[in-house]
Amino acid sequence: MRCRIVLAAGFLAFAAGASSAGEEECPDECIPFDVDARPLTVPQPVFPVFAAYLGLGGYCEVRFSVTPDGRTTAIEPACSRPAFCDSAARAIGEMRFKPAERGGKRVLRSNVVAPLTFLLDGMDQAVVEAQPLRGCVDPNIS
């Protein structure tokens, strides 16, 4: 049985917006970046052995921040099956980025989302990705 992990071509990034309609103030988080964070490495998640043994596929969206030194922090996976939480969180934790810049300075880039799909041969990717996501409270024990 072959396992494969599908990585999206790009990361989804969400900028913070005004908290309510009609509010005119814009916090620093919604000011555009001169240069947005870009991955220097590709995530290398490991397909959980017991999930493969049970014939389980899964889909995760991992929300995180990129620090001014290009490391990931505040990693919060949400997965269709808890079996994939740890692998998704570890893979994103090992990634390195070219940090975002604003005004010529490296800055924190928050609310970056990386989608990861865990598939076994013969699985329909669309079906696996349609499963509802649940937050992973603690990826080490979920």
N, C-alpha and C positions, 0 to 999 in steps of 0.2 A: 504494500500500500504506500503510495507516494503522498507526501504532505507538501503543500505549497502555501506560501503567504503572499498575498497580493498587496502591493504598496501603491497608494494613489500617486498619480503623476506629480501632484503638488500638494502642498498643505493648505488647508483652509485657515484663514486668519480672520478674526472678528475684532473690529475696533470698537471701543466703548462709545456709546452715544449719550445724548442727553437723557436724563432719567425720567422726564415726563414731557408731554406735549406742551409746547409754548415756552419751554425753558430755553433761554438764550445762552447761558454760560456753557463753556466747553472746557472740561478739565484737560490736563496735559495728555491724558490717554487717547483723546480723540483728535489731537493735532497730527496731521499726516507725518510719516517718517520720510526723511530725505532718502534713506536707504532702508528697506525692510530687511528683517533677519532672513538669511538664506542657509539651508542645510549644507554643511561641508561633508557630512557622512550620511550614509543611508542606514535607516534603522535595520537591525538584524535580529528580529524576534525569533525565538525558538518555539517550535510547535510542541506544546505539552504532550509528553509521551502518553499519559493516561487518557487525554482527550483523543489522541489518534487511536489508541487501543479500543476506546468506546465508539469510535466512528463519529466523533463530534467535530463540527466546524463552528466557527464563530466570527463575529465582527466586533471591532472596538473602535471607539473614537477617543483619542487621548488628548486631553486639554493640558497645556503646560505654558510656561513662560521661558523666554531665552534671556539670560543675564547679559550684562554688558561685556563679560569675558567670553560669551559664546556657549555657555553651558546651559543645560535645562534644569528647571526648578519648578516647584509647585505642580508636580505631575499628578493628574487626576484621570485615570482611565474609566471609561464606561463601556461595558462589554455586554454582548448578548448572552454570554455564559461566563460565570465566575472563573472557570478553568483558564481563561485567557488573560485575566487581569494582570497577574504577575509578569508574564512574558511581555505583554504590551508595555507595562510600566518600565521594566528593565531595559527594553530596547530603546525607548525614548530617552531614558536616563543616560544611556551611553552615547547618544548623539552629540555632535558638536556643530555649532553654527557660526556663520559670519554674523556678528550682532547688528541689530538695527541702529541707525544713526539719525539724530535730529540735531540740526544746527552744528554739524561737524563733530558731535560728541556721541560716543556709544551709549545707548540707553536700553533699559529693560523693555522687552517686547512681551506683553502678556496676551492671553487668550489665543494662543496658536493651537490649532486642532489637527492632529494627524490621524487619518483613518487607516486601519489595518484589517485585512480580511484573512482568516485562517481557513484553508480549504484542504480537503482530501480529494484524491482522484475521483471523478464522477459526480462531485457536488456541484450544484448550480449556484454560481456566485450571487446572482440576484436574490435567490431564496435565502441564502445565508445572511446577506446584507439587509434583508427586510425584517429580520428578527428585532424585537424591541431591545433597547439598551437599558442596562441598570448600572448605576454608579457602583464603583468598587470602594467600599469603605476603607479597607486595608488590603491592598493587593497581596500581601503576604499570607493572609488567612481567609480570603474570600473563596 
